[in-house]
Amino acid sequence: MDRSVSIPMGRRKYRNRINIKQLNIMKKLTTKGINDYLIENYGVVKHDCDKLKRSCQRVSKKYGVNTVHVFHFMIEQEPIPNLYTHSYGFNTRLGREIRETFQNEYYSL
């Protein structure tokens, strides 16, 4: 079974094919998923995965976004869709506010 995704590239559709397993997409944020993600990408886990999950849930509820997007914003510095969190690669005021809120939630647990 071919488990790859076609990505449209301009006029030439479906030029590149990417394996789904290489994308490492999390559909739902779980403690085990966080632990596996950090080990796979960084080799070591230095933080409490349960506190990371709960902090992501609280921040996502406050700002009305997906918990997985908050996780990737905090860990990978990826922009959150539908929020203006980055400008020219730097965090905007909203991005810094989200980071500070996350930090406060994490250390208050």
Phi and psi restraints in degrees (value plus and minus 20) as a CYANA .aco file:
   2 ASP   PHI    -101.3   -61.3
   2 ASP   PSI      94.4   134.4
   3 ARG   PHI    -127.6   -87.6
   3 ARG   PSI      39.5    79.5
   4 SER   PHI    -144.3  -104.3
   4 SER   PSI     139.5   179.5
   5 VAL   PHI    -137.0   -97.0
   5 VAL   PSI     117.4   157.4
   6 SER   PHI    -111.6   -71.6
   6 SER   PSI     115.1   155.1
   7 ILE   PHI    -133.3   -93.3
   7 ILE   PSI     100.9   140.9
   8 PRO   PHI     -86.9   -46.9
   8 PRO   PSI     116.4   156.4
   9 MET   PHI    -147.2  -107.2
   9 MET   PSI      70.9   110.9
  10 GLY   PHI      40.0    80.0
  10 GLY   PSI    -151.9  -111.9
  11 ARG   PHI     -92.5   -52.5
  11 ARG   PSI     -56.3   -16.3
  12 ARG   PHI    -102.2   -62.2
  12 ARG   PSI      84.0   124.0
  13 LYS   PHI     -98.9   -58.9
  13 LYS   PSI     122.2   162.2
  14 TYR   PHI      39.6    79.6
  14 TYR   PSI      25.3    65.3
  15 ARG   PHI     -96.0   -56.0
  15 ARG   PSI     -62.3   -22.3
  16 ASN   PHI    -127.1   -87.1
  16 ASN   PSI     125.5   165.5
  17 ARG   PHI    -143.5  -103.5
  17 ARG   PSI     109.3   149.3
  18 ILE   PHI    -135.8   -95.8
  18 ILE   PSI     115.8   155.8
  19 ASN   PHI     -92.8   -52.8
  19 ASN   PSI     113.4   153.4
  20 ILE   PHI     -80.6   -40.6
  20 ILE   PSI     -57.4   -17.4
  21 LYS   PHI     -83.9   -43.9
  21 LYS   PSI     -48.3    -8.3
  22 GLN   PHI     -94.2   -54.2
  22 GLN   PSI     -45.0    -5.0
  23 LEU   PHI     -94.1   -54.1
  23 LEU   PSI     -46.0    -6.0
  24 ASN   PHI      34.0    74.0
  24 ASN   PSI      37.5    77.5
  25 ILE   PHI    -108.0   -68.0
  25 ILE   PSI     108.0   148.0
  26 MET   PHI    -120.5   -80.5
  26 MET   PSI     104.8   144.8
  27 LYS   PHI    -107.4   -67.4
  27 LYS   PSI     -53.8   -13.8
  28 LYS   PHI    -154.8  -114.8
  28 LYS   PSI     117.5   157.5
  29 LEU   PHI    -103.5   -63.5
  29 LEU   PSI      97.3   137.3
  30 THR   PHI    -148.1  -108.1
  30 THR   PSI     141.4   181.4
  31 THR   PHI     -82.7   -42.7
  31 THR   PSI     -62.7   -22.7
  32 LYS   PHI     -85.9   -45.9
  32 LYS   PSI     -59.6   -19.6
  33 GLY   PHI     -83.1   -43.1
  33 GLY   PSI     -60.3   -20.3
  34 ILE   PHI     -84.0   -44.0
  34 ILE   PSI     -67.3   -27.3
  35 ASN   PHI     -79.4   -39.4
  35 ASN   PSI     -67.2   -27.2
  36 ASP   PHI     -83.1   -43.1
  36 ASP   PSI     -61.7   -21.7
  37 TYR   PHI     -81.9   -41.9
  37 TYR   PSI     -67.3   -27.3
  38 LEU   PHI     -86.7   -46.7
  38 LEU   PSI     -59.1   -19.1
  39 ILE   PHI     -87.2   -47.2
  39 ILE   PSI     -61.9   -21.9
  40 GLU   PHI     -86.2   -46.2
  40 GLU   PSI     -59.5   -19.5
  41 ASN   PHI    -113.7   -73.7
  41 ASN   PSI     -48.0    -8.0
  42 TYR   PHI    -142.2  -102.2
  42 TYR   PSI     -34.1     5.9
  43 GLY   PHI      65.2   105.2
  43 GLY   PSI     -35.8     4.2
  44 VAL   PHI    -170.1  -130.1
  44 VAL   PSI     129.0   169.0
  45 VAL   PHI    -133.1   -93.1
  45 VAL   PSI      98.2   138.2
  46 LYS   PHI    -123.4   -83.4
  46 LYS   PSI     -30.6     9.4
  47 HIS   PHI    -136.0   -96.0
  47 HIS   PSI     145.4   185.4
  48 ASP   PHI     -99.1   -59.1
  48 ASP   PSI      94.2   134.2
  49 CYS   PHI     -85.4   -45.4
  49 CYS   PSI     -53.7   -13.7
  50 ASP   PHI     -87.3   -47.3
  50 ASP   PSI     -60.3   -20.3
  51 LYS   PHI     -87.0   -47.0
  51 LYS   PSI     -56.5   -16.5
  52 LEU   PHI     -81.7   -41.7
  52 LEU   PSI     -65.1   -25.1
  53 LYS   PHI     -82.8   -42.8
  53 LYS   PSI     -68.3   -28.3
  54 ARG   PHI     -85.9   -45.9
  54 ARG   PSI     -56.3   -16.3
  55 SER   PHI     -85.4   -45.4
  55 SER   PSI     -62.1   -22.1
  56 CYS   PHI     -81.3   -41.3
  56 CYS   PSI     -60.9   -20.9
  57 GLN   PHI     -84.8   -44.8
  57 GLN   PSI     -63.1   -23.1
  58 ARG   PHI     -87.6   -47.6
  58 ARG   PSI     -62.7   -22.7
  59 VAL   PHI     -87.4   -47.4
  59 VAL   PSI     -60.7   -20.7
  60 SER   PHI     -85.9   -45.9
  60 SER   PSI     -54.6   -14.6
  61 LYS   PHI     -88.3   -48.3
  61 LYS   PSI     -59.9   -19.9
  62 LYS   PHI     -85.9   -45.9
  62 LYS   PSI     -60.9   -20.9
  63 TYR   PHI    -119.1   -79.1
  63 TYR   PSI     -22.8    17.2
  64 GLY   PHI      49.6    89.6
  64 GLY   PSI      20.3    60.3
  65 VAL   PHI    -146.7  -106.7
  65 VAL   PSI     154.2   194.2
  66 ASN   PHI     -94.6   -54.6
  66 ASN   PSI     120.8   160.8
  67 THR   PHI     -84.8   -44.8
  67 THR   PSI     -54.2   -14.2
  68 VAL   PHI     -86.1   -46.1
  68 VAL   PSI     -57.1   -17.1
  69 HIS   PHI     -86.1   -46.1
  69 HIS   PSI     -58.9   -18.9
  70 VAL   PHI     -84.2   -44.2
  70 VAL   PSI     -62.4   -22.4
  71 PHE   PHI     -79.1   -39.1
  71 PHE   PSI     -68.6   -28.6
  72 HIS   PHI     -88.1   -48.1
  72 HIS   PSI     -50.2   -10.2
  73 PHE   PHI     -84.5   -44.5
  73 PHE   PSI     -63.2   -23.2
  74 MET   PHI     -94.9   -54.9
  74 MET   PSI     -60.5   -20.5
  75 ILE   PHI    -107.4   -67.4
  75 ILE   PSI     -67.4   -27.4
  76 GLU   PHI    -122.1   -82.1
  76 GLU   PSI     -22.4    17.6
  77 GLN   PHI      41.7    81.7
  77 GLN   PSI      15.3    55.3
  78 GLU   PHI    -110.7   -70.7
  78 GLU   PSI     122.8   162.8
  79 PRO   PHI     -85.7   -45.7
  79 PRO   PSI     127.2   167.2
  80 ILE   PHI    -107.1   -67.1
  80 ILE   PSI     106.5   146.5
  81 PRO   PHI     -79.3   -39.3
  81 PRO   PSI     123.1   163.1
  82 ASN   PHI      50.6    90.6
  82 ASN   PSI     -15.2    24.8
  83 LEU   PHI    -144.7  -104.7
  83 LEU   PSI     121.9   161.9
  84 TYR   PHI    -107.3   -67.3
  84 TYR   PSI      61.7   101.7
  85 THR   PHI    -121.1   -81.1
  85 THR   PSI     -35.2     4.8
  86 HIS   PHI    -153.7  -113.7
  86 HIS   PSI     125.4   165.4
  87 SER   PHI    -162.4  -122.4
  87 SER   PSI      98.8   138.8
  88 TYR   PHI      32.9    72.9
  88 TYR   PSI      17.9    57.9
  89 GLY   PHI      64.2   104.2
  89 GLY   PSI     -23.6    16.4
  90 PHE   PHI    -128.2   -88.2
  90 PHE   PSI     136.3   176.3
  91 ASN   PHI     -93.4   -53.4
  91 ASN   PSI     116.1   156.1
  92 THR   PHI    -100.0   -60.0
  92 THR   PSI    -198.2  -158.2
  93 ARG   PHI     -78.9   -38.9
  93 ARG   PSI     -62.1   -22.1
  94 LEU   PHI     -84.0   -44.0
  94 LEU   PSI     -61.5   -21.5
  95 GLY   PHI     -82.4   -42.4
  95 GLY   PSI     -62.1   -22.1
  96 ARG   PHI     -87.1   -47.1
  96 ARG   PSI     -55.5   -15.5
  97 GLU   PHI     -85.0   -45.0
  97 GLU   PSI     -62.5   -22.5
  98 ILE   PHI     -83.6   -43.6
  98 ILE   PSI     -62.8   -22.8
  99 ARG   PHI     -81.9   -41.9
  99 ARG   PSI     -62.9   -22.9
 100 GLU   PHI     -87.8   -47.8
 100 GLU   PSI     -60.1   -20.1
 101 THR   PHI     -82.0   -42.0
 101 THR   PSI     -63.8   -23.8
 102 PHE   PHI     -81.0   -41.0
 102 PHE   PSI     -65.2   -25.2
 103 GLN   PHI     -81.4   -41.4
 103 GLN   PSI     -63.2   -23.2
 104 ASN   PHI     -83.7   -43.7
 104 ASN   PSI     -61.6   -21.6
 105 GLU   PHI     -85.1   -45.1
 105 GLU   PSI     -63.6   -23.6
 106 TYR   PHI     -82.2   -42.2
 106 TYR   PSI     -67.5   -27.5
 107 TYR   PHI    -100.5   -60.5
 107 TYR   PSI     -33.0     7.0
 108 SER   PHI    -105.8   -65.8
 108 SER   PSI     -33.6     6.4
